[in-house]
Amino acid sequence: METSVLITFIVLAVVLVGLVGTLLVSGRKLTPKKTRRLYPETRDADDQPPGAAEGEDGDTLVADRPAAEAPEAAVEAPEAEAEAAPAVETPEPVASRLARLRARLVKSNNVFGKSLLALLSRDEIDEDVWEEIEETLLMADLGTDSTMELVDTLRERVTVEGSKDPQRVRAMLHEELVKLIDPEFDRRLTVTADGRPAVVLVVGVNGVGKTTTVGKLARVLVAEDKDVILGAADTFRAAAAEQLTTWGSRVGVPTVSSDVEGADPASVAYDAVDKGTELETDVVLVDTAGRLQNKANLMDELGKVKRVVEKKSEVDEVLLVLDATTGQNGLNQAKVFSEAVNVTGIVLTKLDGTARGGIVVAIQKQLGVPVKLIGLGEGPDDLAPFDTESFVDALLED
Ligand SMILES: Nc1nc2c(ncn2[C@@H]2O[C@H](COP(=O)(O)OP(=O)(O)OP(=O)(O)O)[C@@H](O)[C@H]2O)c(=O)[nH]1
């Protein structure tokens, strides 16, 4: 009799211990996202990021973050280890990058502003001068309509006000350029969504800087303390996924890619959104391929990527990347893309290498969509939000 009581007691104890264990585990799952950041600052060198196991979803891989990270000083660790340089970089905050990149914009674009100011400050502004002004604006890729509009308005203002004072002329030009670029556009990126990750598709022809832009944008978002996941849906160029994974791992952001060459980009994009949802990231950034040799093919492929992603989640932003140095050609590309997907914002890259800042006006006019970001160099933090006032200031800097 006593033995059976003892056995019953032992069985009850085991069941109780099991129950307490289960409660503890499920309690951990319910820990709010923000208190268990996806990429903890302190990890053991061999820790895996959540859900980062290779091949977990069939052909889709989630690239590991860099293995070694120095533990924080508060963690008990040998001194030498605590001082080791962290493998994950800290991206530059947006405010300081703006100040730094402004100088680059001034350097490449103020030729345009300076020659305009010089022309407008002449003692006599005759027909020849107005023609020269027109030419300068066209050379800056402002586009014919906007050039005519600006010249007409300036002509009128200069005649009515009769002022040749360079400061006054500069102010007029500044005002008119700001009006043309339209400060009314909402240039904020939609990178927050309610109860799910915000989904951003990045599209554009090859070579314009798409993959680089996704990488740079991930850094901007990480600097703003957002959890990000990347989707390498440019399955056309073999090295693109690797390139993207490298960008991501530098700032501790995982990348979803396919181990099958030429895999279906829509399925990689879907997997990235799926993984982002599972990991409760704030943003999913999807890089896409941009072959333009066949318009119908491109439209089919991009349309499909968007449709398939939409089975899982809304798409919050479609960013079209355009190379500022390609002028009119870029505008034609923009048109094709905007027919394929509903573009919500433009990223204008390589503005550091051209005096054709006027392309901002032409593109916005053509697509009715704002330039939201500008690329001003090949460095990892050379991407900045577009701001009309500072852009025009940089054009007209002395
Ligand atoms: N100077 C300058 N170079 C840039 C900028 N953005 C990108 N690049 C360079 O442009 C080149 C092409 O960039 P990628 O990101 O590979 O272009 P992509 O559009 O992804 O090309 P595909 O993957 O072939 O479709 C790289 O050498 C980049 O460093 C920029 O703002 N300024």
The ligand as an SDF file (V2000), in Angstrom:
LIG
                    3D

 32 34  0  0  0  0  0  0  0  0999 V2000
   28.7470   57.1600  -57.6960 N   0  0  0  0  0  0  0  0  0  0  0  0
   27.7170   56.4260  -57.3040 C   0  0  0  0  0  0  0  0  0  0  0  0
   27.6850   55.1130  -57.6000 N   0  0  0  0  0  0  0  0  0  0  0  0
   26.6230   54.3810  -57.1960 C   0  0  0  0  0  0  0  0  0  0  0  0
   25.5380   54.9640  -56.4940 C   0  0  0  0  0  0  0  0  0  0  0  0
   24.6290   53.9790  -56.2460 N   0  0  0  0  0  0  0  0  0  0  0  0
   25.1270   52.8360  -56.7750 C   0  0  0  0  0  0  0  0  0  0  0  0
   26.3250   53.0650  -57.3570 N   0  0  0  0  0  0  0  0  0  0  0  0
   27.1890   52.1160  -58.0610 C   0  0  0  0  0  0  0  0  0  0  0  0
   26.5070   51.5880  -59.1860 O   0  0  0  0  0  0  0  0  0  0  0  0
   26.9870   50.2840  -59.4760 C   0  0  0  0  0  0  0  0  0  0  0  0
   25.8150   49.3370  -59.7330 C   0  0  0  0  0  0  0  0  0  0  0  0
   25.1300   49.1110  -58.5270 O   0  0  0  0  0  0  0  0  0  0  0  0
   24.2250   47.8170  -58.2360 P   0  0  0  0  0  0  0  0  0  0  0  0
   23.5820   48.0560  -56.9280 O   0  0  0  0  0  0  0  0  0  0  0  0
   24.9850   46.5670  -58.4200 O   0  0  0  0  0  0  0  0  0  0  0  0
   23.1590   47.9190  -59.4080 O   0  0  0  0  0  0  0  0  0  0  0  0
   21.8690   47.0340  -59.6570 P   0  0  0  0  0  0  0  0  0  0  0  0
   20.8350   47.9430  -60.1810 O   0  0  0  0  0  0  0  0  0  0  0  0
   21.5040   46.2510  -58.4670 O   0  0  0  0  0  0  0  0  0  0  0  0
   22.3560   46.0490  -60.8030 O   0  0  0  0  0  0  0  0  0  0  0  0
   21.7910   44.5690  -61.1360 P   0  0  0  0  0  0  0  0  0  0  0  0
   21.9040   43.7510  -59.9000 O   0  0  0  0  0  0  0  0  0  0  0  0
   22.7100   44.1190  -62.2390 O   0  0  0  0  0  0  0  0  0  0  0  0
   20.3760   44.7190  -61.5860 O   0  0  0  0  0  0  0  0  0  0  0  0
   27.8610   49.8870  -58.3030 C   0  0  0  0  0  0  0  0  0  0  0  0
   29.2010   50.0320  -58.6660 O   0  0  0  0  0  0  0  0  0  0  0  0
   27.4940   50.8900  -57.2240 C   0  0  0  0  0  0  0  0  0  0  0  0
   28.5240   51.1370  -56.3180 O   0  0  0  0  0  0  0  0  0  0  0  0
   25.5950   56.3800  -56.2060 C   0  0  0  0  0  0  0  0  0  0  0  0
   24.6940   56.9850  -55.6170 O   0  0  0  0  0  0  0  0  0  0  0  0
   26.7030   57.0500  -56.6380 N   0  0  0  0  0  0  0  0  0  0  0  0
  1  2  1  0
  2  3  2  0
  2 32  1  0
  3  4  1  0
  4  5  2  0
  4  8  1  0
  5  6  1  0
  5 30  1  0
  6  7  2  0
  7  8  1  0
  8  9  1  0
  9 10  1  0
  9 28  1  0
 10 11  1  0
 11 12  1  0
 11 26  1  0
 12 13  1  0
 13 14  1  0
 14 15  2  0
 14 16  1  0
 14 17  1  0
 17 18  1  0
 18 19  2  0
 18 20  1  0
 18 21  1  0
 21 22  1  0
 22 23  2  0
 22 24  1  0
 22 25  1  0
 26 27  1  0
 26 28  1  0
 28 29  1  0
 30 31  2  0
 30 32  1  0
M  END
$$$$
